C-alpha cells in the first residue's frame, strides 16, 4: 500500500542524502526493499 511506498522512498532519501552509505546501511536498505517487494507481491 501507500505506507510501503512511503517507507521505501524514505529509505532511498536517507541513503542518497548521506554521501557514502555504510556497508551495513546499504545492506539494511537492500533487505528492507526486498521485504517490501515480497509483501506487496503477496498482497496483489
Buried (B, 14 or more C-beta within 10 A) or exposed (E): EEEBEEEBEEBEEEBEEEEEBEEEBEEBBEEBBEEBEEEEEEEE
